[in-house]
Amino acid sequence: MTFSEQLRTLADEVFQGILRHPFIRGIAEGSVPRQALIHYVKADYEYLSAFNRIYGLAISKCEDRSDMAFFQEQIGFVLNSEIHPHENFCRVAGVDYDDLQGNPLPPTANHYVAHMSKAAYSGSIGETLAALLPCPWTYLEIGLALAEEKQPDASHPFHEWISFYAGGAMAEVTNELCRKINRWAASASDLDKQKATEAFLKSCQLEYSFWQMAYTQEEWPFPLPADQQTQPLH
């Protein structure tokens, strides 16, 4: 069993929980509450921007140019391709995508970004890969499961979203990240592999929590201005 297969086995309960989550079931049935869709897109737009910055940190840990090229390509994929499932949600919700950008990350999403950033700044390349991997992997499995269950055609409200995540591009990303972490694990110490395992499992839990955050429309206890996280106090 490869290291990535071991990780997937350890996280199976979380993966199955994600597939049963009411937000995912709502995608399957075409019945996600409008405000949950809006909250998801607001948070995911900012989350994916942070994800790209973490890909940049991963590049700084690469010794092989082919690895650098992979992460560079993934930055382009997030910037140019992952807007399409967002736009699907926006059309169903009846909102303009541009109006949902530039918001503070809700608490759970902020925690997730902080977790991945910590792995990328202070961990090994394997720990960084492990923290990043659950995002594409869980979405791939969601897409494949819903495509098989519903076999949606163009009349399904979330046909484009399901098709995107069940498609070959998401499988390629997941498979390549698995290959990279397996290659790293072949010579990594037991301690480093344990740290990577912990990072992977925490990211899996936070993937579940992200869906819950969107479904319940989680906010900070007190209003947080969109620019408060970046503007210095005077």
C-alpha positions as CSV (number, residue, x, y, z in Angstrom):
1,M,0.0,0.0,0.0
2,T,1.4,3.4,-1.0
3,F,1.7,6.2,1.5
4,S,-1.2,8.1,-0.2
5,E,-3.3,4.9,0.0
6,Q,-2.6,4.7,3.7
7,L,-3.7,8.3,4.1
8,R,-6.9,7.7,2.2
9,T,-7.7,4.7,4.3
10,L,-7.2,6.6,7.6
11,A,-9.4,9.4,6.3
12,D,-12.2,7.2,5.0
13,E,-14.7,8.1,7.7
14,V,-14.3,11.8,6.9
15,F,-14.6,11.3,3.2
16,Q,-17.8,9.3,3.7
17,G,-19.1,12.0,6.0
18,I,-18.5,14.7,3.4
19,L,-20.5,12.7,0.9
20,R,-23.4,12.6,3.4
21,H,-23.2,16.2,4.3
22,P,-26.5,18.2,3.6
23,F,-24.7,20.6,1.3
24,I,-23.5,17.8,-0.9
25,R,-26.8,16.1,-0.8
26,G,-28.3,19.4,-1.8
27,I,-26.0,19.6,-4.8
28,A,-27.1,16.0,-5.7
29,E,-30.8,17.0,-5.5
30,G,-30.4,20.5,-6.9
31,S,-31.7,22.0,-3.7
32,V,-28.9,23.9,-1.9
33,P,-30.3,26.9,-0.1
34,R,-29.5,30.1,-1.9
35,Q,-27.7,31.8,1.0
36,A,-25.6,28.7,1.5
37,L,-24.4,28.9,-2.1
38,I,-23.6,32.6,-1.7
39,H,-21.7,32.0,1.5
40,Y,-19.7,29.2,-0.1
41,V,-18.6,31.2,-3.1
42,K,-17.6,34.2,-0.9
43,A,-15.4,32.0,1.3
44,D,-14.1,29.7,-1.5
45,Y,-13.0,32.6,-3.7
46,E,-10.7,33.9,-0.9
47,Y,-9.7,30.4,0.1
48,L,-8.5,29.6,-3.4
49,S,-6.6,32.8,-3.5
50,A,-4.8,31.6,-0.4
51,F,-4.4,28.1,-1.9
52,N,-2.5,29.7,-4.8
53,R,-0.2,31.5,-2.4
54,I,0.5,28.2,-0.7
55,Y,1.3,26.6,-4.1
56,G,3.9,29.4,-4.4
57,L,5.4,28.4,-1.1
58,A,5.5,24.8,-2.3
59,I,7.5,26.0,-5.3
60,S,10.1,27.5,-2.9
61,K,10.6,24.0,-1.4
62,C,11.1,22.2,-4.8
63,E,14.5,21.1,-6.0
64,D,13.2,19.7,-9.4
65,R,12.1,22.0,-12.1
66,S,9.3,19.6,-13.2
67,D,7.9,20.0,-9.7
68,M,8.1,23.8,-10.0
69,A,6.3,23.6,-13.3
70,F,3.5,21.4,-11.8
71,F,2.7,23.9,-9.1
72,Q,2.9,26.8,-11.5
73,E,0.4,25.0,-13.8
74,Q,-1.9,24.5,-10.8
75,I,-1.9,28.2,-9.9
76,G,-3.1,28.8,-13.5
77,F,-5.7,26.1,-13.1
78,V,-7.1,27.6,-10.0
79,L,-7.1,31.1,-11.5
80,N,-8.6,30.3,-14.8
81,S,-10.6,27.1,-14.4
82,E,-12.0,26.9,-10.9
83,I,-14.0,30.0,-11.5
84,H,-16.4,27.9,-13.6
85,P,-18.0,25.9,-10.7
86,H,-18.3,29.2,-8.8
87,E,-20.1,30.7,-11.7
88,N,-22.5,27.7,-11.7
89,F,-23.4,28.3,-8.1
90,C,-23.8,32.1,-8.8
91,R,-26.2,31.4,-11.7
92,V,-28.3,29.2,-9.5
93,A,-28.3,31.7,-6.7
94,G,-29.1,34.6,-9.1
95,V,-26.1,36.7,-8.1
96,D,-23.1,38.3,-9.9
97,Y,-19.9,36.6,-9.2
98,D,-18.0,39.9,-8.9
99,D,-20.2,41.0,-6.1
100,L,-19.1,38.0,-3.9
101,Q,-15.4,38.8,-4.0
102,G,-13.3,40.5,-1.4
103,N,-14.9,39.3,1.8
104,P,-13.1,38.2,5.0
105,L,-12.7,34.5,5.4
106,P,-15.2,33.0,7.9
107,P,-13.6,31.5,11.0
108,T,-13.5,27.9,9.7
109,A,-12.0,28.9,6.3
110,N,-9.5,31.2,8.1
111,H,-8.5,28.2,10.3
112,Y,-8.0,26.0,7.2
113,V,-5.8,28.5,5.5
114,A,-3.8,29.0,8.6
115,H,-3.3,25.3,8.9
116,M,-2.1,24.9,5.3
117,S,0.1,28.0,5.6
118,K,1.8,26.6,8.7
119,A,2.6,23.4,7.0
120,A,4.0,25.3,4.0
121,Y,6.1,27.7,6.0
122,S,7.5,25.4,8.6
123,G,7.0,21.8,7.4
124,S,8.7,19.6,4.8
125,I,7.5,19.4,1.2
126,G,5.8,16.2,2.2
127,E,3.8,17.9,4.9
128,T,2.9,20.7,2.5
129,L,1.7,18.2,-0.1
130,A,-0.3,16.4,2.6
131,A,-2.0,19.6,3.8
132,L,-2.9,20.5,0.2
133,L,-4.0,17.1,-1.1
134,P,-7.5,16.7,0.6
135,C,-8.9,19.7,-1.3
136,P,-8.7,18.2,-4.8
137,W,-9.1,14.6,-3.6
138,T,-12.3,15.2,-1.7
139,Y,-13.8,17.3,-4.6
140,L,-12.8,14.6,-7.1
141,E,-14.6,11.9,-5.0
142,I,-17.7,14.2,-4.6
143,G,-17.8,14.8,-8.3
144,L,-17.4,11.1,-9.2
145,A,-20.0,10.0,-6.6
146,L,-22.6,12.5,-7.7
147,A,-22.0,11.9,-11.4
148,E,-22.5,8.1,-10.9
149,E,-25.5,8.6,-8.6
150,K,-27.4,11.2,-10.6
151,Q,-25.9,11.0,-14.1
152,P,-27.0,14.6,-14.5
153,D,-27.7,16.2,-17.9
154,A,-27.9,19.9,-18.7
155,S,-31.2,20.2,-17.0
156,H,-29.7,19.6,-13.6
157,P,-29.0,22.9,-11.8
158,F,-25.5,21.8,-10.8
159,H,-24.6,19.8,-13.9
160,E,-21.6,22.0,-14.7
161,W,-20.3,21.8,-11.1
162,I,-20.6,18.0,-10.9
163,S,-19.0,17.6,-14.4
164,F,-16.1,19.8,-13.5
165,Y,-15.1,17.9,-10.4
166,A,-15.8,14.5,-11.9
167,G,-13.6,15.4,-14.9
168,G,-10.2,14.4,-15.9
169,A,-8.5,17.7,-14.8
170,M,-9.3,17.1,-11.1
171,A,-8.2,13.5,-11.4
172,E,-4.9,14.5,-12.9
173,V,-4.2,17.0,-10.1
174,T,-5.1,14.5,-7.4
175,N,-3.1,11.7,-9.0
176,E,0.0,13.9,-9.5
177,L,-0.1,15.1,-5.9
178,C,-0.4,11.5,-4.8
179,R,2.6,10.5,-6.9
180,K,4.6,13.3,-5.4
181,I,3.8,12.5,-1.8
182,N,4.5,8.8,-2.5
183,R,7.9,9.6,-3.9
184,W,8.7,11.9,-1.0
185,A,7.6,9.2,1.6
186,A,9.9,6.6,0.1
187,S,12.9,8.3,1.7
188,A,11.2,10.3,4.5
189,S,11.7,9.6,8.2
190,D,9.0,8.1,10.3
191,L,8.6,11.4,12.2
192,D,8.2,13.4,9.0
193,K,5.6,10.9,7.7
194,Q,3.7,11.2,11.0
195,K,3.7,15.0,10.6
196,A,2.4,14.6,7.1
197,T,-0.3,12.2,8.2
198,E,-1.5,14.6,10.8
199,A,-1.5,17.5,8.3
200,F,-3.5,15.4,5.8
201,L,-6.1,14.3,8.4
202,K,-6.6,17.8,9.8
203,S,-7.1,19.1,6.2
204,C,-9.7,16.4,5.6
205,Q,-11.6,17.4,8.8
206,L,-11.4,21.0,7.7
207,E,-12.8,20.1,4.3
208,Y,-15.9,18.7,6.1
209,S,-16.0,21.8,8.3
210,F,-15.9,24.1,5.2
211,W,-19.1,22.6,3.9
212,Q,-20.7,22.9,7.3
213,M,-19.5,26.5,7.5
214,A,-21.1,27.3,4.2
215,Y,-24.3,25.4,4.9
216,T,-24.8,27.2,8.3
217,Q,-23.5,30.5,6.9
218,E,-21.0,30.8,9.7
219,E,-19.8,34.3,10.5
220,W,-17.5,35.9,13.0
221,P,-19.3,36.6,16.3
222,F,-18.9,40.3,15.7
223,P,-18.8,42.1,12.3
224,L,-15.4,41.9,10.6
225,P,-14.8,44.6,7.9
226,A,-13.4,43.1,4.7
227,D,-10.2,45.1,4.9
228,Q,-9.6,44.6,8.7
229,Q,-7.4,41.6,8.2
230,T,-4.9,43.6,6.0
231,Q,-5.1,47.2,7.0
232,P,-2.8,48.4,9.8
233,L,-4.2,50.3,12.7
234,H,-3.3,54.0,12.9
